[in-house]
Amino acid sequence: MSQTDGKAADKSPIECDVLVAGAGSAGLSAAHAFAAQGRKVVVVGKIETNLAGRTVALFEGSLRFYRALGLWEACSAHAAPMEGIRMIDDTGSIFPTTPKEFRSREIDLDAFGENIENNALVAELAEAAKKNPAITLIEDLVDTFELNFSVARARLASDGWINAKFIVAGEGRNSQARQIAGITVKTWSYPQIALTVLLAHEKPHHNISTEFHKRSGPFTFVPLRGRDGAPHRSSLVWLVTPREALRLQALSPEMLAAEIEDESHGILGAVTIDGPLGAFPMGGLKTSRVTGLRMALIGESAHLFPPIGAQGLNLSLRDIANLVDCLEGVALDEPDKISRALETYERQRALDIGFRINGVDVLNRSLLVHALPVDFARAFALNFFSAIGPLRRALMREGVTPHGPTPKLMRARPPVSRRPAAGKV
Ligand SMILES: Cc1cc2nc3c(=O)[nH]c(=O)nc-3n(C[C@H](O)[C@H](O)[C@H](O)COP(=O)(O)OP(=O)(O)OC[C@H]3O[C@@H](n4cnc5c(N)ncnc54)[C@H](O)[C@@H]3O)c2cc1C
């Protein structure tokens, strides 16, 4: 169900079980997950499908999440599988590592995951939300929140209140709900801009993502689905210094394509720019807590780090699946029970979030710091992990389906048999 401005003008408050603030990929995903739990959900946010050049690589756990909610079929029309990940040391270090290639079949998966354009994902999630009778999508902003033991309320920017039993804060890095709940944040920045662009290229990618490790950060091609007239396509995430970003942004598409060919040593052949160039300053954000009274943080409201190892939205979907599990069977008008469920959420998320923020930070800084001991440690760690079979597979599994309790929405389901059961025609 979708409401744009009409509902806001109505002065009587809208009542719901769960209010999701923010209609980005995390907020919309949360709305679907809570609706599937039988909650009456309102999601408030503008549908933004204008992120230039951005794609998300979703790993197996995330695909299970969307399949379990019946959302992946529509999305899969825009996605390409990632069957391999290739890492190439392009730092010029005196401790170079040979290129490493990891294959999904080494851990018994057809693919590590699928890569999809952000805009297509958000558009499909929003379309499905509009058709879901348990979800009301209000394309507006939340102006303010009121959170206490007995009530969770939000006022819409265009006037009108929403009374909820529980609030999911998915309004991204500047979350207002987080601030009102008194949750403090530690933020930092990196001297990097992520340039993002979609590319058409001459040679096939063979469903392999290629990550060049450079001194300014990773330069990563991720496979994309081909389209009419452009059978071979990839997305590029290129971390560069702010000064270099300005230079590259000023180039013509042809000159930019030539630079990309040079940087990638021509592995995809001739390259053409296939969409606008995006630029995103890199930073990190850690919160003191991920819960407040009758509320929980998900997605970039709860954590932020650079796009290394494609962890951001995958982690956010684990937030959501975990939160849904914690609130399973909890009557949302019983504050004590909500508080107990949130204690579990707090405990369970701390490890996963901390591990990703710190892991990405170490990897990123190991490229940015030009010091021989750091170069040596990075080369040694990569060679060591990739050479020893069990460690290599453990590393791959950790990226795709991390250790720890797997939330219900991310558990593997037995394959559906296409053959009729014995005795049936
Ligand atoms: C270059 C790049 C590449 C990436 N690649 C990957 C990848 O391959 N795999 C992966 O898993 N992750 C990846 N990520 C991370 C991933 O894209 C993000 O984690 C994800 O998009 C964040 O989603 P979100 O919904 O939490 O936040 P957002 O997308 O920021 O959504 C928050 C929404 O809330 C809205 N909002 C704000 N205030 C209010 C308010 N008051 N009321 C209502 N709405 C409000 C905002 O307008 C916005 O629409 C990448 C990130 C970058 C920068």
PDBQT file of the ligand as one rigid body, heavy atoms in Angstrom, charges set to zero:
ROOT
HETATM    1  C1  LIG A 501      30.704   2.681  -3.263  1.00  0.00    +0.000 C 
HETATM    2  C2  LIG A 501      29.938   1.731  -2.383  1.00  0.00    +0.000 A 
HETATM    3  C3  LIG A 501      29.811   0.408  -2.748  1.00  0.00    +0.000 A 
HETATM    4  C4  LIG A 501      29.135  -0.497  -1.922  1.00  0.00    +0.000 A 
HETATM    5  N1  LIG A 501      29.066  -1.803  -2.278  1.00  0.00    +0.000 NA
HETATM    6  C5  LIG A 501      28.450  -2.677  -1.457  1.00  0.00    +0.000 A 
HETATM    7  C6  LIG A 501      28.390  -4.059  -1.780  1.00  0.00    +0.000 A 
HETATM    8  O1  LIG A 501      28.883  -4.486  -2.826  1.00  0.00    +0.000 OA
HETATM    9  N2  LIG A 501      27.754  -4.905  -0.924  1.00  0.00    +0.000 N 
HETATM   10  C7  LIG A 501      27.199  -4.464   0.246  1.00  0.00    +0.000 A 
HETATM   11  O2  LIG A 501      26.644  -5.275   0.995  1.00  0.00    +0.000 OA
HETATM   12  N3  LIG A 501      27.236  -3.153   0.567  1.00  0.00    +0.000 NA
HETATM   13  C8  LIG A 501      27.847  -2.261  -0.237  1.00  0.00    +0.000 A 
HETATM   14  N4  LIG A 501      27.860  -0.942   0.081  1.00  0.00    +0.000 N 
HETATM   15  C9  LIG A 501      27.133  -0.489   1.276  1.00  0.00    +0.000 C 
HETATM   16  C10 LIG A 501      25.637  -0.342   0.955  1.00  0.00    +0.000 C 
HETATM   17  O3  LIG A 501      25.438   0.309  -0.267  1.00  0.00    +0.000 OA
HETATM   18  C11 LIG A 501      24.989   0.434   2.085  1.00  0.00    +0.000 C 
HETATM   19  O4  LIG A 501      25.249  -0.252   3.290  1.00  0.00    +0.000 OA
HETATM   20  C12 LIG A 501      23.519   0.561   1.908  1.00  0.00    +0.000 C 
HETATM   21  O5  LIG A 501      23.180   1.157   0.697  1.00  0.00    +0.000 OA
HETATM   22  C13 LIG A 501      23.001   1.448   3.025  1.00  0.00    +0.000 C 
HETATM   23  O6  LIG A 501      21.648   1.313   3.076  1.00  0.00    +0.000 OA
HETATM   24  P1  LIG A 501      20.819   2.007   4.231  1.00  0.00    +0.000 P 
HETATM   25  O7  LIG A 501      19.407   1.753   3.879  1.00  0.00    +0.000 OA
HETATM   26  O8  LIG A 501      21.324   1.598   5.570  1.00  0.00    +0.000 OA
HETATM   27  O9  LIG A 501      21.164   3.573   4.137  1.00  0.00    +0.000 OA
HETATM   28  P2  LIG A 501      20.741   4.599   3.022  1.00  0.00    +0.000 P 
HETATM   29  O10 LIG A 501      20.844   4.015   1.676  1.00  0.00    +0.000 OA
HETATM   30  O11 LIG A 501      21.506   5.847   3.316  1.00  0.00    +0.000 OA
HETATM   31  O12 LIG A 501      19.185   4.836   3.299  1.00  0.00    +0.000 OA
HETATM   32  C14 LIG A 501      18.718   5.653   4.321  1.00  0.00    +0.000 C 
HETATM   33  C15 LIG A 501      17.466   6.326   3.805  1.00  0.00    +0.000 C 
HETATM   34  O13 LIG A 501      16.832   7.012   4.879  1.00  0.00    +0.000 OA
HETATM   35  C16 LIG A 501      16.405   8.279   4.385  1.00  0.00    +0.000 C 
HETATM   36  N5  LIG A 501      16.220   9.207   5.510  1.00  0.00    +0.000 N 
HETATM   37  C17 LIG A 501      17.130   9.984   6.140  1.00  0.00    +0.000 A 
HETATM   38  N6  LIG A 501      16.543  10.712   7.103  1.00  0.00    +0.000 NA
HETATM   39  C18 LIG A 501      15.216  10.377   7.085  1.00  0.00    +0.000 A 
HETATM   40  C19 LIG A 501      14.096  10.782   7.831  1.00  0.00    +0.000 A 
HETATM   41  N7  LIG A 501      14.191  11.713   8.791  1.00  0.00    +0.000 N 
HETATM   42  N8  LIG A 501      12.893  10.227   7.556  1.00  0.00    +0.000 NA
HETATM   43  C20 LIG A 501      12.773   9.289   6.589  1.00  0.00    +0.000 A 
HETATM   44  N9  LIG A 501      13.799   8.868   5.819  1.00  0.00    +0.000 NA
HETATM   45  C21 LIG A 501      15.007   9.407   6.080  1.00  0.00    +0.000 A 
HETATM   46  C22 LIG A 501      17.486   8.680   3.400  1.00  0.00    +0.000 C 
HETATM   47  O14 LIG A 501      16.998   9.665   2.536  1.00  0.00    +0.000 OA
HETATM   48  C23 LIG A 501      17.760   7.355   2.718  1.00  0.00    +0.000 C 
HETATM   49  O15 LIG A 501      16.882   7.121   1.646  1.00  0.00    +0.000 OA
HETATM   50  C24 LIG A 501      28.551  -0.030  -0.719  1.00  0.00    +0.000 A 
HETATM   51  C25 LIG A 501      28.675   1.308  -0.348  1.00  0.00    +0.000 A 
HETATM   52  C26 LIG A 501      29.380   2.187  -1.164  1.00  0.00    +0.000 A 
HETATM   53  C27 LIG A 501      29.524   3.620  -0.739  1.00  0.00    +0.000 C 
ENDROOT
TORSDOF 0
